[in-house]
Amino acid sequence: MQTITVNNHSFDFDIMDVETAERYEAAMQTVSDRVTALQAHKGLKNSESMRAQCEIVRDMVSSVLGAEAAEQLLSSDKPNLHESFAVFQAVFDAVEAQSKEASLGFKRVADSIAAHKKA
């Protein structure tokens, strides 16, 4: 099992695991849907929008890495949008790094198969 590290905390996460990939994809779709709904909601005070964005990130982290990860990474009693954005970006970057590694592995396998077919 691979891990990702966010703010010096390591969590089990392997994008090559199908269930993990499905959980990540579902969480990111939920983020997208909630951000779209938030943008459409007119009349929110800035602080209300900030709180909602913090909740979106907290829920994503909880879905992807577990509730204990959300507790370790994001303050529940003092939400901070800057902190939330930094955690979101760190999770996204870690997943992208694993995805790139997986893609390179697939390319190596495909190249090997193609080379054997030529031989």
C-alpha positions in Angstrom: 0.0 0.0 0.0 1.3 3.4 -0.9 0.9 6.5 1.3 0.6 10.2 0.8 1.9 12.8 3.1 0.1 16.0 3.9 1.5 18.5 6.4 3.9 15.8 7.8 1.1 13.3 8.3 1.1 10.1 6.3 -2.0 8.3 5.2 -2.6 5.0 3.4 -3.6 5.9 -0.1 -3.0 4.0 -3.3 -4.7 5.3 -6.5 -3.9 2.0 -8.2 -6.4 0.3 -5.8 -9.7 0.3 -7.6 -11.8 1.0 -4.5 -9.5 3.9 -3.5 -9.7 5.3 -7.1 -13.5 5.0 -7.0 -13.7 6.7 -3.6 -11.4 9.5 -4.9 -13.4 10.0 -8.1 -16.7 10.2 -6.2 -15.2 12.7 -3.7 -13.9 14.9 -6.4 -17.3 14.8 -8.2 -19.0 15.8 -5.0 -16.5 18.7 -4.6 -17.3 19.8 -8.1 -21.1 19.6 -7.6 -20.9 21.5 -4.3 -18.7 24.2 -5.6 -21.0 24.7 -8.6 -24.0 24.9 -6.2 -22.1 27.4 -4.0 -21.2 29.6 -6.9 -24.9 29.7 -8.0 -26.0 30.7 -4.5 -26.4 34.5 -4.6 -26.5 36.6 -1.5 -24.1 34.7 0.7 -21.9 36.8 2.9 -18.2 36.3 2.3 -17.8 34.5 5.6 -20.6 32.1 4.8 -19.0 31.2 1.5 -15.6 30.7 3.2 -17.2 28.4 5.8 -18.9 26.4 3.1 -15.7 26.0 1.2 -13.9 24.9 4.3 -16.6 22.3 4.8 -16.3 21.1 1.2 -12.6 20.5 1.7 -13.1 18.8 5.1 -15.7 16.5 3.7 -13.4 15.6 0.7 -10.5 14.8 3.0 -12.7 12.7 5.2 -14.1 10.8 2.2 -10.7 10.3 0.6 -8.4 9.8 3.6 -10.8 9.1 6.5 -12.4 11.1 9.3 -9.3 11.0 11.4 -7.3 12.6 8.6 -9.7 15.5 8.4 -9.3 15.9 12.2 -5.5 15.9 12.0 -5.3 18.2 9.0 -8.1 20.7 9.5 -9.3 22.6 12.5 -12.9 21.9 13.1 -13.4 24.7 15.7 -11.6 27.3 13.8 -12.0 26.8 10.0 -9.5 28.7 7.9 -9.9 28.9 4.1 -6.1 29.3 3.5 -5.4 26.1 5.5 -8.2 24.3 3.7 -7.0 25.3 0.2 -3.4 24.2 1.2 -4.6 20.8 2.3 -6.8 20.4 -0.8 -3.9 21.2 -3.0 -1.5 18.8 -1.1 -4.0 15.9 -1.5 -4.6 16.7 -5.2 -0.8 16.9 -5.9 -0.1 13.7 -4.1 -2.8 11.9 -6.0 -1.5 13.4 -9.3 2.0 12.1 -8.5 0.7 8.6 -7.9 -1.4 8.8 -11.1 1.6 9.9 -13.1 3.6 7.0 -11.7 0.8 4.6 -12.6 0.6 6.0 -16.1 4.3 5.5 -16.6 4.1 1.9 -15.4 1.3 1.2 -17.8 3.3 2.7 -20.7 6.3 0.5 -19.8 4.0 -2.6 -19.9 2.5 -1.5 -23.2 5.9 -0.9 -24.7 7.2 -4.3 -23.5 4.2 -6.0 -25.0 4.7 -4.2 -28.3 8.4 -5.1 -28.3 7.5 -8.8 -27.8 5.0 -8.8 -30.6 7.7 -7.5 -33.0 10.1 -10.2 -32.0 
